[in-house]
Each structure stands twice: as C-alpha cells, then as structure tokens.
Amino acid sequence: MEEQGPVPSTPLILGIDDLRLLPRATRIARTSKEGIQLLKEHRDRLIDELWLDHDLGGDDSIMPVVTLLEEAAFNGNPFQIGMIFVHSANPSGAETVVRVLTRWDYRVRRAVA
C-alpha cells in the first residue's frame, strides 16, 4: 500500500457582507454581530482570507468587527489572517478599515468583490 502525505486542508475564507454572495467564501456573515461570532468560532485557526464590506445595511457597519480585530492585536494576540480584503461602495469607510487594520500589522488590501 502506498503511503500518502497529509491531505491539504481547504482554505478558510470568511466573508462579512450584507448582500454579496462571495462565491469563494467558506462561510458568510450578514451582520457585524454574526461577523464577530464567526471570527470567534475560528479564533484558534488560520483564516486564509477575510472579506469585509464596510456598510452592512441600516445603521450596521463593519466597525464592531474591526474593533474586535484591533483589540486582539492590542492585547498581543492578533487573529491569524493571511489577507484581509476590504470591498465596499463606501470609499471613505473602506479606507478607514484599511488604515486601522494596517496600523495593527494585519495584511489588508482594497478589493472588488
């Protein structure tokens, strides 16, 4: 019998967006509250990609999620995320997210989803 190496794991791609389908995403949260829960569920795992939309409908925005990421980094235990992609029809909101998360040494890019 031939010995097989480790099976490559499926990349973990999380999205937080109220409307977009994000076909590459493994899981999608539609509100900031769901997004925080989703990140907490994957706290001890490498998140290969995290897709963030700034405006999440009504008065909701991605900022509570950004605060969670910020506080984790401030406390010396940042989330393990390969790349954060910020996609938003709100340019100033997206730039704020990029600026804040970059300050905490997360790898962040503006993207089109």
Backbone as a printed PyTorch tensor [residue, N CA C, xyz], in Angstrom:
tensor([[[  0.8340,  -1.1710,   0.0000],
         [  0.0000,   0.0000,   0.0000],
         [  0.8840,   1.2420,   0.0000]],

        [[  0.5480,   2.1960,  -0.8470],
         [  1.3430,   3.4180,  -0.9760],
         [  1.0490,   4.3780,   0.1750]],

        [[  2.1240,   4.9080,   0.7560],
         [  1.9460,   5.8520,   1.8570],
         [  1.5800,   7.2210,   1.2960]],

        [[  0.5980,   7.8470,   1.9050],
         [  0.1510,   9.1490,   1.4280],
         [  0.5400,  10.2140,   2.4320]],

        [[  0.8560,  11.3960,   1.9090],
         [  1.2000,  12.5320,   2.7630],
         [ -0.0600,  13.1330,   3.3460]],

        [[  0.1050,  14.1990,   4.0990],
         [ -1.0630,  14.8520,   4.6930],
         [ -1.9780,  15.4280,   3.6100]],

        [[ -3.2510,  15.3260,   3.8480],
         [ -4.2340,  15.8630,   2.9160],
         [ -4.2750,  17.3710,   3.0970]],

        [[ -4.1090,  18.1380,   1.9850],
         [ -4.1560,  19.5880,   2.1440],
         [ -5.5410,  20.0290,   2.6040]],

        [[ -5.5650,  20.9530,   3.5630],
         [ -6.8510,  21.4020,   4.0770],
         [ -7.4500,  22.4420,   3.1360]],

        [[ -8.7600,  22.5210,   3.1470],
         [ -9.4630,  23.5230,   2.3560],
         [ -9.1850,  24.8860,   2.9580]],

        [[ -8.8460,  25.8780,   2.1210],
         [ -8.6080,  27.2130,   2.6710],
         [ -9.8530,  27.7320,   3.3900]],

        [[ -9.6290,  28.4000,   4.5060],
         [-10.7220,  29.0010,   5.2650],
         [-10.8710,  30.4430,   4.7950]],

        [[-11.9720,  30.7180,   4.1220],
         [-12.2490,  32.0490,   3.5820],
         [-13.5690,  32.5190,   4.1700]],

        [[-13.4940,  33.5680,   4.9870],
         [-14.6790,  34.1040,   5.6520],
         [-15.0590,  35.4340,   5.0260]],

        [[-16.3580,  35.6780,   4.9410],
         [-16.8420,  36.9430,   4.4110],
         [-17.8590,  37.5600,   5.3430]],

        [[-17.8100,  38.8900,   5.4600],
         [-18.8170,  39.6150,   6.2230],
         [-19.3620,  40.6850,   5.2880]],

        [[-20.5770,  40.4460,   4.8070],
         [-21.1870,  41.3030,   3.7940],
         [-22.6920,  41.0930,   3.8390]],

        [[-23.4490,  42.1810,   3.8150],
         [-24.9010,  42.0550,   3.9250],
         [-25.5630,  41.5980,   2.6340]],

        [[-24.9300,  41.7950,   1.4780],
         [-25.5980,  41.4910,   0.2130],
         [-24.8560,  40.5420,  -0.7200]],

        [[-23.5680,  40.7270,  -0.8770],
         [-22.8170,  39.9750,  -1.8920],
         [-22.7850,  38.4830,  -1.5700]],

        [[-22.6910,  37.6690,  -2.6300],
         [-22.6410,  36.2180,  -2.4690],
         [-21.2570,  35.7170,  -2.0730]],

        [[-20.1840,  36.3900,  -2.5330],
         [-18.8090,  35.9880,  -2.2300],
         [-18.5930,  34.4950,  -2.4840]],

        [[-18.5940,  34.0840,  -3.7550],
         [-18.5420,  32.6520,  -4.0850],
         [-17.3220,  31.9010,  -3.5570]],

        [[-16.2180,  32.5940,  -3.2940],
         [-15.0280,  31.9040,  -2.7640],
         [-15.1290,  31.6500,  -1.2650]],

        [[-16.0420,  32.3150,  -0.5970],
         [-16.1190,  32.2300,   0.8660],
         [-16.6020,  30.8640,   1.3410]],

        [[-15.9610,  30.3720,   2.3830],
         [-16.3670,  29.1370,   3.0500],
         [-17.6130,  29.3950,   3.8900]],

        [[-17.6310,  30.5620,   4.5640],
         [-18.7850,  30.9710,   5.3830],
         [-18.9770,  32.4740,   5.2400]],

        [[-20.2310,  32.9160,   5.3410],
         [-20.5540,  34.3400,   5.2190],
         [-21.4310,  34.7560,   6.3950]],

        [[-21.0910,  35.9070,   6.9630],
         [-21.9260,  36.5410,   7.9800],
         [-22.5570,  37.7660,   7.3350]],

        [[-23.7960,  38.0740,   7.7070],
         [-24.5230,  39.1820,   7.0820],
         [-24.6080,  40.4360,   7.9490]],

        [[-24.2240,  40.3370,   9.2260],
         [-24.2590,  41.4880,  10.1330],
         [-22.9420,  41.5350,  10.9040]],

        [[-22.6700,  42.6670,  11.5560],
         [-21.4510,  42.7580,  12.3600],
         [-21.5150,  41.7730,  13.5300]],

        [[-22.6780,  41.5940,  14.1170],
         [-22.8300,  40.6490,  15.2320],
         [-22.5080,  39.2220,  14.7780]],

        [[-23.0570,  38.8260,  13.6220],
         [-22.7480,  37.4960,  13.0790],
         [-21.2660,  37.3940,  12.7260]],

        [[-20.6950,  38.4890,  12.2400],
         [-19.2810,  38.5030,  11.8750],
         [-18.3780,  38.2900,  13.0800]],

        [[-18.7020,  38.9350,  14.1740],
         [-17.9350,  38.7590,  15.4080],
         [-18.0240,  37.3110,  15.8710]],

        [[-19.2140,  36.7370,  15.8220],
         [-19.4030,  35.3330,  16.2100],
         [-18.5890,  34.4060,  15.3020]],

        [[-18.6080,  34.6880,  14.0010],
         [-17.8750,  33.8770,  13.0350],
         [-16.3750,  33.9100,  13.3270]],

        [[-15.8430,  35.0960,  13.5910],
         [-14.4190,  35.2000,  13.9200],
         [-14.0940,  34.4760,  15.2180]],

        [[-14.9430,  34.6090,  16.2140],
         [-14.7000,  33.9260,  17.4930],
         [-14.7100,  32.4050,  17.3250]],

        [[-15.5730,  31.8970,  16.4420],
         [-15.6280,  30.4530,  16.1800],
         [-14.3240,  29.9460,  15.5760]],

        [[-13.6150,  30.8090,  14.8570],
         [-12.3840,  30.4090,  14.1700],
         [-11.1560,  31.0500,  14.8130]],

        [[-11.2620,  31.4040,  16.0750],
         [-10.2230,  32.1580,  16.7830],
         [ -8.8660,  31.4710,  16.7660]],

        [[ -8.8530,  30.1700,  16.9140],
         [ -7.5830,  29.4500,  17.0470],
         [ -7.1360,  28.7840,  15.7540]],

        [[ -7.6140,  29.2930,  14.6390],
         [ -7.3040,  28.7110,  13.3350],
         [ -6.8000,  29.7850,  12.3990]],

        [[ -5.9820,  29.4040,  11.4350],
         [ -5.5690,  30.3500,  10.4010],
         [ -6.7530,  30.6220,   9.4850]],

        [[ -7.0960,  31.8740,   9.3580],
         [ -8.1090,  32.2970,   8.3870],
         [ -7.3260,  32.7480,   7.1630]],

        [[ -7.4440,  32.0020,   6.0710],
         [ -6.6450,  32.3170,   4.8870],
         [ -7.0150,  33.6830,   4.3090]],

        [[ -8.3170,  33.9400,   4.1900],
         [ -8.7930,  35.2200,   3.6780],
         [-10.0050,  35.6650,   4.4850]],

        [[-10.0740,  36.9730,   4.7160],
         [-11.2360,  37.5740,   5.3610],
         [-11.7010,  38.7210,   4.4780]],

        [[-12.9480,  38.6530,   4.0050],
         [-13.5260,  39.6780,   3.1330],
         [-14.4820,  40.5300,   3.9560]],

        [[-14.2540,  41.8380,   3.9430],
         [-15.0610,  42.7510,   4.7460],
         [-15.7190,  43.8150,   3.8750]],

        [[-17.0150,  44.0020,   4.0730],
         [-17.7530,  45.1080,   3.4720],
         [-17.9550,  46.1340,   4.5790]],

        [[-17.8500,  47.4130,   4.2740],
         [-17.9910,  48.4280,   5.3220],
         [-19.4380,  48.5900,   5.7680]],

        [[-20.3450,  48.8600,   4.8300],
         [-21.7470,  49.1180,   5.1590],
         [-22.5310,  47.8090,   5.1410]],

        [[-23.1630,  47.4900,   6.2740],
         [-23.8620,  46.2090,   6.3950],
         [-25.3720,  46.3680,   6.5060]],

        [[-25.8940,  47.4380,   5.9770],
         [-27.3430,  47.6370,   5.9730],
         [-27.8260,  48.3820,   7.2050]],

        [[-28.7700,  49.3060,   6.9950],
         [-29.2970,  50.0950,   8.1110],
         [-28.1760,  50.8690,   8.7820]],

        [[-28.1560,  50.8120,  10.1080],
         [-27.1130,  51.5100,  10.8740],
         [-25.8920,  50.6230,  11.1340]],

        [[-25.8990,  49.3920,  10.6460],
         [-24.8140,  48.4490,  10.9150],
         [-23.6320,  48.7100,   9.9820]],

        [[-22.4320,  48.5480,  10.5300],
         [-21.2200,  48.6490,   9.7200],
         [-20.2240,  47.6060,  10.2050]],

        [[-19.1050,  47.5170,   9.5180],
         [-18.0730,  46.5460,   9.8640],
         [-17.2520,  46.9760,  11.0840]],

        [[-17.4490,  48.1930,  11.5660],
         [-16.5830,  48.7290,  12.6190],
         [-16.5550,  47.9120,  13.9160]],

        [[-17.6530,  47.2930,  14.3790],
         [-17.5190,  46.4240,  15.5650],
         [-16.5670,  45.2450,  15.3200]],

        [[-16.5380,  44.7320,  14.0990],
         [-15.6210,  43.6400,  13.7460],
         [-14.1900,  44.1670,  13.7470]],

        [[-13.9930,  45.3570,  13.1770],
         [-12.6660,  45.9770,  13.1550],
         [-12.1770,  46.2030,  14.5870]],

        [[-13.0640,  46.6300,  15.4660],
         [-12.7060,  46.8320,  16.8750],
         [-12.2480,  45.5210,  17.5150]],

        [[-12.9440,  44.4250,  17.2190],
         [-12.5430,  43.1140,  17.7400],
         [-11.1230,  42.7650,  17.2790]],

        [[-10.8490,  42.9500,  15.9990],
         [ -9.5260,  42.6520,  15.4510],
         [ -8.4590,  43.5610,  16.0750]],

        [[ -8.8080,  44.8150,  16.2320],
         [ -7.9080,  45.8080,  16.8200],
         [ -7.5690,  45.4450,  18.2690]],

        [[ -8.5820,  45.1290,  19.0560],
         [ -8.3690,  44.7920,  20.4660],
         [ -7.5250,  43.5280,  20.6180]],

        [[ -7.7430,  42.5530,  19.7370],
         [ -6.9460,  41.3200,  19.7930],
         [ -5.4670,  41.6450,  19.5450]],

        [[ -5.1960,  42.4970,  18.5630],
         [ -3.8130,  42.8820,  18.2710],
         [ -3.2240,  43.7020,  19.4190]],

        [[ -4.0040,  44.6330,  19.9460],
         [ -3.5520,  45.4670,  21.0640],
         [ -3.1540,  44.6020,  22.2630]],

        [[ -3.8950,  43.5190,  22.4890],
         [ -3.6330,  42.6140,  23.6140],
         [ -2.5390,  41.5890,  23.3060]],

        [[ -1.8890,  41.7250,  22.1500],
         [ -0.7750,  40.8510,  21.8040],
         [ -1.1710,  39.5030,  21.2620]],

        [[ -2.4400,  39.3330,  20.9090],
         [ -2.9120,  38.0590,  20.3890],
         [ -3.7850,  38.2920,  19.1520]],

        [[ -3.1790,  38.8430,  18.0680],
         [ -3.9870,  39.1300,  16.8860],
         [ -4.5520,  37.8580,  16.2570]],

        [[ -5.6470,  38.0080,  15.5510],
         [ -6.1880,  36.8880,  14.7920],
         [ -5.1720,  36.5060,  13.7260]],

        [[ -5.0970,  35.2150,  13.4180],
         [ -4.2030,  34.7280,  12.3720],
         [ -4.9530,  34.8040,  11.0450]],

        [[ -4.6340,  35.8170,  10.2480],
         [ -5.3330,  36.0230,   8.9760],
         [ -4.2940,  36.2450,   7.8870]],

        [[ -4.3660,  35.4260,   6.8410],
         [ -3.4200,  35.5710,   5.7350],
         [ -3.5590,  36.9180,   5.0490]],

        [[ -4.7880,  37.2570,   4.6370],
         [ -5.0350,  38.5310,   3.9640],
         [ -6.4600,  38.9730,   4.2370]],

        [[ -6.6210,  40.2500,   4.5150],
         [ -7.9450,  40.8460,   4.6720],
         [ -8.2180,  41.6770,   3.4250]],

        [[ -9.3370,  41.4110,   2.7830],
         [ -9.7580,  42.1740,   1.6080],
         [-10.9490,  43.0430,   2.0060]],

        [[-10.8350,  44.3400,   1.7460],
         [-11.9050,  45.2750,   2.0620],
         [-12.5560,  45.7030,   0.7610]],

        [[-13.8230,  45.3570,   0.6140],
         [-14.5860,  45.7200,  -0.5810],
         [-15.7980,  46.5080,  -0.1230]],

        [[-15.9910,  47.6690,  -0.7000],
         [-17.1050,  48.4940,  -0.2520],
         [-17.4070,  49.5520,  -1.2940]],

        [[-18.6710,  49.9020,  -1.3960],
         [-19.0760,  51.0150,  -2.2450],
         [-18.8840,  52.3340,  -1.5040]],

        [[-18.4020,  52.2640,  -0.2670],
         [-18.1620,  53.4380,   0.5630],
         [-16.6490,  53.6530,   0.6540]],

        [[-16.0680,  54.4970,  -0.2370],
         [-14.6140,  54.6450,  -0.2820],
         [-13.9970,  55.1360,   1.0290]],

        [[-14.6170,  56.1060,   1.6970],
         [-14.0120,  56.6080,   2.9360],
         [-14.1040,  55.5670,   4.0420]],

        [[-15.2110,  54.8290,   4.0960],
         [-15.3340,  53.7550,   5.0860],
         [-14.3080,  52.6640,   4.8530]],

        [[-14.1310,  52.2830,   3.5970],
         [-13.1540,  51.2400,   3.2620],
         [-11.7420,  51.6920,   3.6140]],

        [[-11.4060,  52.9400,   3.3120],
         [-10.0750,  53.4590,   3.6280],
         [ -9.8340,  53.4770,   5.1330]],

        [[-10.8600,  53.7860,   5.9080],
         [-10.7300,  53.7650,   7.3650],
         [-10.3880,  52.3630,   7.8400]],

        [[-11.0910,  51.3630,   7.3200],
         [-10.8390,  49.9690,   7.7150],
         [ -9.4090,  49.5730,   7.3570]],

        [[ -8.9950,  49.8940,   6.1350],
         [ -7.6350,  49.5570,   5.7030],
         [ -6.6010,  50.2300,   6.6090]],

        [[ -6.7860,  51.4980,   6.8710],
         [ -5.8320,  52.2550,   7.6950],
         [ -5.7400,  51.6810,   9.1170]],

        [[ -6.8870,  51.4340,   9.7340],
         [ -6.8960,  50.9350,  11.1190],
         [ -6.2440,  49.5570,  11.2080]],

        [[ -6.6230,  48.6410,  10.3240],
         [ -6.0920,  47.2740,  10.4220],
         [ -4.6230,  47.2020,  10.0190]],

        [[ -4.2020,  48.0310,   9.0690],
         [ -2.7930,  48.0690,   8.6820],
         [ -1.9430,  48.5380,   9.8560]],

        [[ -2.4670,  49.4900,  10.6110],
         [ -1.7570,  50.0080,  11.7910],
         [ -1.4390,  48.8820,  12.7830]],

        [[ -2.2900,  47.8710,  12.8270],
         [ -2.0880,  46.7470,  13.7520],
         [ -1.4060,  45.5620,  13.0800]],

        [[ -0.7640,  45.8140,  11.9480],
         [  0.0520,  44.8170,  11.2280],
         [ -0.7360,  43.6740,  10.5980]],

        [[ -2.0220,  43.8640,  10.3980],
         [ -2.7600,  42.9020,   9.5780],
         [ -2.4360,  43.2120,   8.1160]],

        [[ -2.4030,  42.1900,   7.2770],
         [ -2.2080,  42.3880,   5.8420],
         [ -3.5770,  42.7100,   5.2470]],

        [[ -3.7000,  43.8870,   4.6710],
         [ -5.0010,  44.3900,   4.2010],
         [ -4.8650,  44.9690,   2.7960]],

        [[ -5.8800,  44.7140,   1.9750],
         [ -5.9400,  45.2550,   0.6170],
         [ -7.3530,  45.7040,   0.2860]],

        [[ -7.4590,  46.7510,  -0.5050],
         [ -8.7390,  47.1070,  -1.1030],
         [ -8.9820,  46.1160,  -2.2350]],

        [[-10.2240,  45.7290,  -2.4290],
         [-10.5340,  44.7310,  -3.4570],
         [-11.9200,  45.0000,  -4.0390]],

        [[-12.1740,  44.3310,  -5.1490],
         [-13.5030,  44.3500,  -5.7670],
         [-14.0890,  42.9600,  -5.5920]],

        [[-15.2830,  42.8990,  -5.0180],
         [-15.9140,  41.5760,  -4.8120],
         [-17.0800,  41.4140,  -5.7580]]])
